[in-house]
Amino acid sequence: MIGAEDSPGTGTDDSQPADGGEPPSERFEDVDWASIDADGGGRSPLRLAALVAAGSYGLAVASDRLVAGGDPTIDVAFGGVAFVWDATAVDWLFVATLSVLVFALVPLARNRRLVAYYWRRFRRHRPAVLSLAYLLVIFLLGTVGTLFLDPPALDVAAAYQPPVFLSVDASIPTECVGPVVEGRCQGTWRYPLGTTADGKGLLALAIFGMRVSMQVGLIATLISITIATAVGATAAYAGGWIDEALMRYVDIQQTFPTFFLFLFLAYLYGGSLFVLIVIFGVTGWGGIARIVRSEALQRSEETYVAAARSAGASGPFVVWRHVVPNVSNSIVTAATLNIPVLILSEAALSFIGLGNVTLPSWGQTIAAGRGDLATAWWVSTVPGLFLFATILAFNFLGDALRDALDPRQEVGR
Amino acid sequence: MGLKWYTARRVAWAGVAAFVILTVTFVLLDYAPDPELARIQFRAAATGADAETAAEAYAERRGLTGPLWERYLEYLGNLATGDWGWSDTRSQPVLTAILTALPYSLMYTVPAVALSTVLGIAIGLYSAFNQYTTTDYAATFVAFFGVSIPNFWFGIVLLLLFAVQLGWVPVLFDAELARTRPLSLANARQLVLPVFVLGTSAIASTMRYARAEALEYVRAAFVKAARAKGASEWRILTRHVLRPTLVPLSTILVGDLLGIILSASYLVEVVFGIPGLGRLSLEAIRRQDTALVLGTTLVPVLVAVLGNLLQDLAYALLDPRIDYGDR
């Protein structure tokens, strides 16, 4: 009611519409809060879209599991390009994770001014901007690119091809695909990054490895931050013995060195990608929960929380509506820094052979090339470079996000 | 709350934590599928014998019969008395296997920890005194590099470069040499790369913490006062900044370094072929020797429990301002 200043001379009758549709609501007491609340809750288009997405997702999963069974989920051919995708459990989780990400980003994208503000702060970190670009490329190649590429296939004849522009002694590859110049096999554009001992192209392997890494990093982190936020916010808001019990549990979980926890569980329950992701997600949230708790404790002291409570808001409502959104900055930062740890853990477990051996994970490829260091150095080096660059990029990104999103932490930096 | 009461509570909590972890491990072990049992059942079925009888005989042999709580008590008792089980693949007690492997692990982790701590604190302090200079940025980059580079891959690349291409260090670790002449030059040469790889990952966090902690004091009033009094920069550095920095740092070091060293050394050993704890554990995993896997996992866990305890006690001793009620 911005323009409606109270001027004693004018009666409210003048401003009333002739057809008498809506009563004037110019004074604070006249505002019909119930109807405003009803408009704001329940039926917003975003919520509707989220419901529709969740519903169709549920249907799609059900149809894949019950109807399609062992058949590919999608099998269409347009213009000679066949598009076959047999979604696994991990794929479905990944789709769910990406949809949650999209719906989490919509409210932010609507707020142009906020986005511009964050972007200005973020832009100051040149390495982080580069990292973001690199990660977007990796992400798109890994998710969209792998749908259209053929998975790397066994081809013994093409084993040990060197990367393009490089050459090795012609005795090393089984059969040189490219030209042999002065007894040295030249790399070709058919395998730009060379091939492994099985003749699989390293570029294709690296791209499929991107998908594995992104799936591990994003899905497990989403599981982690969901649990961590619930636990941290509950502990901070409830206090008392609930806080004590929850945080003591986190203490114990944190004491177990993460890597050995993953190692032990992967050994006991098998190392399929799905199990690995669940292990990472369900056991790796302790640190984030602590951050959420300490942040939420500070937010709970704020006056808006007291105001909401005195207005009669219930505990869970206050946590969900006021505390969690106000600690989301810390959650985003912690999540970004959690992703590289998980990607590295997955690579390490694959490297020592605890992962799924058939999966084109980067760690797997590095391990495969270890025996050929003297002859085919590129097999281990190439996927390792991608792994290193991805982890570095996530660390740069997380550091810059902390600066951009969290003005409270500027002291001492 | 006084220091004594705090110490007592903290020690008791470490005991509880260790107990809970052991219990959880027991439950996990109990519910996990047993590859050995499956193999025995398969073999029995293949030869026409009754799979059930074979499974029962196996359980009898392993002491897996009886009610759950009885086995649980036995498990706890065995662990407490140092009977950590029998390694089938190595035909020796698990504890013996661990004790044999331990010196090889210590041989490179101790120098790596010492080097990374001294260098990390030195570089961190230098960065704090020269904030936002090129050197500071370089140090920050080195820290990011150390945190981000996958240890096992870094080890492979260094092996490729210095062992395969240049031939400066041996490709294969000679365990016999390390055992008979641990202080020889030849042994030092083969340990250089593992120490370096482990050091890079450990130095990064030390450096960042040292820089952040020292920054709190670089502009403190007492440092300004010392400078106004005419104290030399070196004296300010060692007397006024380093000392308060060391207090939080010493505690961070225990907990944080431990985690890094424990997990990093695992992969470093695999890459360099050092027959330490990591290799022992990996061999146990590959050959599905569950008793040995459990033993080699419990060692780092118990070390971590102890490390956390020492960290908290060190903090309470070194910093009298600590609030004992806080966690």
Interface residues (C-beta under 8 A of the other chain):
Chain A: M247 D251 I252 T255 F256 P257 T258 F259 F260 L263 F264 L265 Y267 L268 Y269 P340 L344 A347 A348 F351 I352 G353 L354 I366 R370 L373 A374 W377 S380 T381 G384 L387 F388 I391 L392 N395 F396 D399 G412 R413
Chain B: W13 A17 V20 I21 T25 L28 L29 A32 P33 F144 F145 V147 S148 I149 P150 N151 F152 W153 I156 V157 L159 L160 V164 A212 L215 E216 L258 G259 L262 S263 Y266 L267 V270 V271 S281 L282 I285 R286 V293 T297 P300 V301 A304 V305 N308 R327
